[in-house]
Amino acid sequence: MAEILVALDRSAGRLVEQLVAGLRDGVRSGRIAGGTMLPPSRQLASELRLSRGIVVEAYQQLVAEGYLLSRPGAGTWVASCHTVGEATAAPPVPVAAEPEFDLTPGRPDLAAFPRTAWVAALRRVLADLPHADLGYGDPGGVPRFREEIAGYLRRVRAADATPDRVVAVNGSAHGLALGLQALYERGHRVLAVEDPSADRPRPLMAASGMKIIGVPVDASGLVVSDLRRSDATVVFSGPAHQYPTGVVLAPHRRAELIAWARITDGVILEDDYDAEFRYDRDPVGCLQGMAPDRVLYLGTTSKSLAPSLRLGWAVAPPALGTRMRELRQDSDLGGSVLDHLAMAHLIAQGAYDRHLRTIRRRYRQRRDALVGALAAELPQWKVRGVAAGLHALVDLPPGSDEGALTAAAARRGVRVQPLGPLRFAPGEPGLVLGYAGLAPGRLVEAARRLGAAAGDV
């Protein structure tokens, strides 16, 4: 039964009329939706501190007017289609049609989410959780979550991670926002970002108050010599698998980048967004393991499980981590204890590793299917970057109009990401193609349609 808010002025009397008017207005405005079951007359009378007879009479009046329906044994409810007068429904908001083949990069296969394992983890957590632990948790994450994440990162990413350095966040974007705020407070004013790079975090970066500059990426990763010539003291980088170029930061560049951070008293924000998915060779270790005092490491389950979980973690130098916890305490009092414990249970029981092994094979098959189909349909297009992650960067022939090609692909039911909007400085044309969400056969068909779209322009 729904709870109903009705304002009554007892000093004015005529309580039946007031209750009728309040319920009628709620239905007419849509505040009490059609189909809503109303409380039994005795219950509503108790909640509103009225005699039951007043409620019964008000219900009978509204049934007579057609606002309510009632049947013995079934209760009283709001008529489904009763909206009158000025309270008309808002016009529907136009929704763009979904493409038949969505190659938007960075999206995991949401159908692969391990529902059974997640529900089992939550059930176990709820069975074992003391009542006291259902209150507000540690803003940096419950101890068990931090312990399991630290152990996982040491094992699979060669991180220098201890539970006290882990901060639980609502996805890597949240960790980035907290880190930038803390760094701005410490006097950092210029943030370097790889060029090209994802455009979605840029408004968040700008909100920190820092000036944002682009630093080019080449076949060896971030060009550290250009970074040294800038005023930046913070840099945001994806060393394991740069987005969108797909390159891996070369060993000599890693050493140069760490040296830059030590010389400038700078900080490296390491975006380790999809390091679990390396198909051609073993993953490289994270940069944080080489310089834990200079790196703020950001990880997430948005690619490995689902973005809707909003589960992520930061591994920070001690002082920075402490301030990030304080900022989280001040902003939202911490994250979901139940989700943190469920994730910790998945890791501890090996279910997370098993899930990763399964989807890693699936994504490799899909990448191979897309790359092979592009080679057959569009041999003049060149796929760049290592075999990893959930996307591939395609270099288009010089002089290609990526905007026109994107529009032509959309007309043929294929959504793609042009490279231009991800750049700070102009460059050669390209497309960024995601493959995680489509089966191999559909990726082959998408490539065929892209070949037809290329012929259109």
C-alpha positions in Angstrom: 0.0 0.0 0.0 1.2 3.5 -0.8 1.7 6.2 1.8 -0.4 9.2 1.0 0.6 12.8 2.0 -2.5 15.0 2.4 -2.3 18.4 4.2 -5.3 19.1 6.5 -6.2 22.2 8.4 -8.2 20.9 11.4 -9.0 24.4 12.6 -11.0 25.0 9.4 -13.3 22.0 9.8 -15.0 20.3 6.9 -12.5 17.5 7.0 -14.3 15.3 4.6 -14.2 18.0 1.9 -10.5 18.7 2.7 -9.6 15.0 2.3 -11.6 14.7 -0.9 -9.9 17.8 -2.4 -6.4 16.7 -1.3 -6.8 13.2 -2.9 -8.4 14.6 -6.0 -5.7 17.1 -6.5 -3.1 14.4 -6.1 -4.7 12.3 -8.8 -5.3 15.2 -11.2 -1.6 16.3 -10.9 -0.2 12.9 -11.3 1.4 12.9 -7.9 -0.7 9.9 -7.0 -0.3 7.7 -10.1 -3.0 5.7 -11.8 -3.1 2.1 -10.4 -1.8 3.2 -7.0 -3.3 1.1 -4.2 -4.6 3.3 -1.4 -4.3 2.4 2.2 -7.4 0.7 3.8 -9.7 3.3 5.4 -8.8 2.3 8.9 -5.0 2.6 8.2 -5.3 6.0 6.5 -7.5 7.3 9.3 -4.9 6.3 11.8 -2.1 7.9 9.8 -4.0 11.2 9.4 -5.5 11.1 12.9 -9.1 11.1 11.6 -12.1 9.1 12.3 -12.5 6.1 10.0 -15.9 7.5 8.9 -14.4 10.6 7.4 -12.0 8.4 5.2 -14.8 6.1 4.2 -17.0 9.0 3.1 -14.1 10.6 1.2 -13.3 7.3 -0.6 -17.0 6.9 -1.5 -17.2 10.4 -3.0 -14.1 9.9 -5.1 -15.3 6.5 -6.3 -18.5 8.3 -7.4 -16.5 10.9 -9.3 -14.5 8.2 -11.0 -11.1 9.1 -9.5 -11.0 5.9 -7.5 -12.1 2.3 -8.0 -13.1 -0.1 -5.3 -14.0 -3.7 -5.0 -14.8 -5.7 -1.9 -11.9 -7.8 -0.9 -9.6 -6.1 -3.4 -9.3 -2.7 -1.8 -9.3 0.9 -3.3 -7.0 2.2 -6.0 -6.6 5.1 -8.3 -8.3 4.9 -11.7 -5.6 4.3 -14.3 -6.4 7.0 -16.9 -7.8 9.8 -14.8 -6.0 13.0 -15.6 -8.2 16.0 -16.2 -8.0 19.8 -16.4 -4.8 21.6 -16.8 -2.7 18.7 -15.5 -2.0 17.2 -18.9 0.8 14.8 -19.6 4.1 16.3 -20.8 4.8 15.6 -24.4 7.1 12.6 -24.9 10.8 13.5 -25.2 12.2 12.3 -28.6 14.5 9.4 -28.2 17.1 8.7 -30.9 16.7 5.3 -32.5 19.4 2.9 -31.3 21.7 1.8 -34.1 21.5 -1.8 -35.3 25.3 -2.1 -34.8 26.7 -0.1 -31.9 30.5 0.1 -32.1 30.7 2.7 -29.3 34.1 2.1 -27.7 34.6 1.2 -24.1 31.3 -0.6 -23.4 31.6 -4.1 -22.0 29.2 -6.9 -22.9 26.5 -6.2 -20.3 24.9 -9.6 -21.0 28.1 -11.2 -19.6 27.6 -9.7 -16.1 27.9 -12.6 -13.6 24.4 -12.3 -12.1 24.4 -15.7 -10.4 27.8 -15.1 -8.7 26.9 -11.6 -7.7 23.6 -12.6 -6.1 25.3 -15.5 -4.3 27.9 -13.0 -3.0 25.3 -10.6 -1.8 23.4 -13.4 -0.1 26.5 -14.6 1.7 27.4 -11.1 2.8 23.9 -10.4 4.1 23.9 -13.8 6.0 27.2 -13.0 7.7 27.0 -9.2 8.2 26.6 -8.0 11.8 23.7 -5.6 12.3 26.1 -2.9 13.3 27.9 -3.0 10.0 24.8 -1.8 8.2 25.5 1.7 9.3 27.8 4.2 7.6 31.1 2.6 6.7 34.6 3.9 6.5 34.6 6.6 3.8 37.7 5.0 2.3 35.9 1.6 2.0 35.3 -1.2 4.5 38.5 -3.0 5.6 37.7 -6.3 3.9 37.2 -4.6 0.5 40.5 -2.7 0.8 42.3 -5.9 1.8 41.0 -7.9 -1.1 41.6 -5.1 -3.6 45.1 -4.5 -2.4 45.9 -8.3 -2.6 44.4 -8.5 -6.1 46.4 -5.6 -7.4 49.6 -6.9 -5.9 48.9 -10.3 -7.6 47.7 -9.2 -11.0 49.1 -5.7 -11.5 52.4 -5.8 -9.6 51.1 -2.9 -7.6 52.7 -1.7 -4.3 49.3 -1.8 -2.7 48.4 -2.1 1.0 44.9 -1.7 2.5 45.8 1.6 4.1 46.6 3.1 0.7 43.3 1.9 -1.0 40.4 4.3 -1.2 37.1 3.0 -2.4 35.4 5.3 -5.0 32.3 5.3 -7.2 34.2 4.4 -10.4 37.5 5.8 -11.6 35.9 9.2 -12.5 35.0 9.7 -8.9 38.6 8.8 -7.9 39.9 11.3 -10.5 37.7 14.1 -9.2 38.7 13.5 -5.5 42.4 13.3 -6.5 42.3 16.4 -8.6 40.6 18.3 -5.8 43.2 17.2 -3.3 46.0 18.1 -5.7 44.6 21.5 -6.4 44.5 22.2 -2.7 48.2 21.4 -2.6 49.0 24.0 -5.2 49.0 22.1 -8.5 47.5 24.2 -11.3 48.3 22.6 -14.7 47.1 19.1 -15.7 48.6 17.4 -18.8 46.4 14.9 -20.7 47.5 12.6 -23.4 46.6 13.7 -26.9 44.4 12.0 -28.1 42.5 10.8 -25.1 38.9 10.3 -23.9 36.8 13.4 -24.0 34.3 12.4 -21.3 36.5 13.2 -18.3 37.5 16.6 -19.5 34.6 18.6 -18.0 35.4 16.8 -14.7 39.0 17.8 -15.1 38.1 21.4 -15.9 35.9 21.5 -12.8 39.0 21.0 -10.6 40.2 24.5 -11.5 43.3 23.2 -13.2 44.4 24.3 -16.7 44.3 21.4 -19.1 46.9 20.9 -21.8 47.5 18.1 -24.3 50.7 16.2 -24.7 51.2 14.0 -27.8 51.3 10.3 -27.9 53.4 8.3 -30.3 54.2 4.6 -30.9 56.0 4.5 -27.6 53.3 6.2 -25.6 53.3 9.6 -23.9 56.0 11.9 -25.3 57.7 12.8 -22.0 60.1 15.3 -23.6 57.1 17.4 -24.5 55.7 17.0 -21.0 59.0 18.3 -19.6 58.7 21.5 -21.7 55.3 22.2 -20.2 54.2 23.8 -16.9 52.3 20.7 -15.9 52.9 19.1 -12.5 50.1 16.5 -12.9 49.7 14.2 -15.8 46.8 11.8 -16.6 48.0 8.7 -18.4 47.0 5.2 -19.4 50.4 3.4 -19.5 49.1 -0.2 -19.9 46.8 0.5 -22.8 46.4 4.1 -23.9 43.0 5.3 -24.9 42.3 5.5 -27.8 45.6 4.7 -29.6 46.1 1.4 -27.9 49.8 1.8 -27.4 51.7 0.7 -24.3 54.1 3.1 -22.6 57.6 1.8 -23.5 60.0 0.9 -20.7 62.3 3.9 -21.4 59.3 6.2 -21.3 58.2 4.8 -18.0 61.6 5.6 -16.5 61.4 9.1 -18.0 57.9 9.8 -16.7 58.8 8.7 -13.2 62.0 10.9 -13.3 59.9 13.8 -14.5 57.6 13.4 -11.5 60.5 13.3 -9.0 62.2 16.3 -10.5 59.0 18.5 -10.7 57.5 17.2 -7.4 54.7 16.0 -9.8 52.0 13.4 -9.6 51.1 10.8 -12.2 47.4 9.8 -12.4 47.5 6.3 -13.7 44.3 5.2 -15.5 44.3 1.4 -15.5 40.8 1.1 -16.9 41.1 -2.1 -18.9 44.4 -3.7 -18.0 42.7 -7.1 -17.4 42.2 -7.5 -21.1 45.5 -8.2 -22.9 45.2 -10.9 -25.6 48.6 -11.1 -27.4 50.9 -11.3 -24.4 50.9 -11.1 -20.6 49.8 -7.7 -19.2 52.5 -5.3 -18.2 52.7 -4.2 -14.5 51.2 -1.0 -13.4 53.3 2.2 -13.1 52.3 2.6 -9.5 54.4 -0.5 -8.5 57.5 1.4 -9.7 56.8 4.7 -8.0 54.1 4.4 -5.3 55.1 7.8 -3.9 54.4 9.5 -7.2 51.5 7.7 -8.7 47.7 7.9 -7.9 46.4 4.6 -9.4 42.8 4.4 -10.5 41.0 1.2 -11.2 37.3 0.2 -11.8 34.9 -2.6 -12.5 33.1 -0.6 -15.2 34.8 -2.6 -18.0 35.2 -5.9 -16.2 31.7 -6.1 -14.6 29.3 -3.2 -15.4 29.4 0.6 -15.2 26.1 0.6 -13.2 27.9 -0.9 -10.2 29.9 2.3 -9.7 32.7 0.4 -8.1 36.3 1.6 -8.2 39.4 2.1 -6.2 42.3 4.4 -5.9 45.7 3.5 -4.6 47.3 6.7 -3.3 50.5 8.0 -1.6 49.7 8.2 2.1 49.0 12.0 2.5 47.0 12.2 -0.7 45.0 9.1 0.2 44.2 10.6 3.6 42.9 13.8 2.1 40.8 11.9 -0.5 39.1 10.0 2.4 38.4 13.3 4.1 36.9 14.7 0.9 34.8 11.7 0.5 33.6 11.9 4.1 32.6 15.5 3.5 30.8 14.9 0.2 28.9 11.6 0.4 29.9 9.8 3.7 31.2 6.8 1.8 30.0 4.1 -0.6 27.8 1.0 -0.6 29.0 -1.3 2.1 27.1 -4.3 0.7 28.5 -3.8 -2.8 32.1 -3.5 -1.4 31.7 -6.7 0.6 30.1 -8.5 -2.4 33.1 -7.5 -4.6 35.5 -8.6 -1.8 33.7 -12.0 -1.7 34.0 -12.5 -5.4 37.7 -11.9 -5.3 38.3 -14.0 -2.2 36.4 -17.0 -3.7 38.1 -16.8 -7.1 34.8 -16.0 -8.9 36.1 -12.7 -10.2 39.2 -14.4 -11.7 37.0 -17.0 -13.3 34.7 -14.3 -14.8 37.7 -12.5 -16.2 39.1 -15.6 -17.8 35.7 -16.2 -19.5 35.1 -12.8 -20.9 38.8 -12.4 -21.9 38.4 -15.3 -24.3 35.1 -13.8 -25.6 36.6 -10.4 -26.2 39.6 -11.8 -27.9 37.3 -13.7 -30.3 35.4 -10.5 -31.0 38.4 -8.4 -31.6 39.9 -11.0 -34.0 36.5 -11.1 -35.9 36.4 -7.4 -36.3 40.0 -7.0 -37.3 39.8 -9.8 -39.7 36.6 -8.5 -41.3 38.1 -5.0 -41.6 41.1 -6.4 -43.3 38.9 -8.2 -45.8 36.4 -5.4 -46.4 38.7 -2.3 -46.0 42.3 -3.3 -46.5 43.3 0.4 -46.8 42.2 0.9 -43.1 44.9 0.1 -40.6 44.2 -1.1 -37.1 46.7 0.4 -34.6 47.7 -0.6 -31.1 48.2 -3.8 -29.2 45.6 -6.6 -29.0 43.9 -5.6 -25.8 41.0 -3.8 -24.2 37.5 -3.3 -25.6 38.3 -1.1 -28.6 40.5 -0.7 -31.7 41.8 2.4 -33.3 41.5 2.5 -37.1 43.7 4.9 -39.1 41.8 6.0 -42.2 43.5 6.8 -45.5 45.0 10.4 -45.5 42.4 12.9 -46.6 39.4 10.9 -45.4 36.5 12.9 -44.0 35.8 11.1 -40.8 32.8 13.2 -40.1 31.2 12.3 -43.4 32.1 8.6 -42.9 30.6 8.6 -39.4 27.3 10.0 -40.8 27.3 7.5 -43.7 27.9 4.7 -41.2 25.0 5.9 -39.1 22.7 5.9 -42.1 23.6 2.2 -42.6 22.9 1.4 -38.9 26.4 1.5 -37.6 27.5 3.8 -34.8 31.2 4.7 -34.6 33.4 7.2 -32.7 35.4 9.6 -34.9 38.9 10.3 -33.6 38.8 14.1 -34.2 36.8 15.0 -31.0 39.3 13.1 -28.9 42.2 15.2 -30.1 43.6 18.5 -28.6 45.6 19.3 -31.8 44.5 18.4 -35.4 45.7 15.1 -36.7 45.2 12.3 -39.3 41.6 10.9 -39.5 40.6 7.8 -37.7 37.8 5.9 -36.1 37.6 4.2 -32.6 35.6 1.0 -32.8 34.3 -0.9 -29.8 33.6 -4.6 -30.2 32.8 -6.0 -26.8 29.0 -5.9 -27.1 28.6 -7.7 -30.5 28.9 -11.3 -31.4 31.6 -12.2 -34.1 29.0 -12.7 -36.8 27.5 -9.3 -36.2 30.9 -7.6 -36.1 31.6 -9.1 -39.6 28.3 -7.6 -40.8 29.1 -4.3 -39.2 32.5 -4.3 -41.1 30.6 -5.0 -44.3 28.3 -2.0 -43.7 31.3 0.2 -42.9 32.8 -0.8 -46.3 29.6 0.2 -47.9 29.5 3.5 -46.0 33.1 4.2 -47.1 31.9 3.8 -50.7 29.1 6.3 -50.0 31.6 9.1 -49.3 
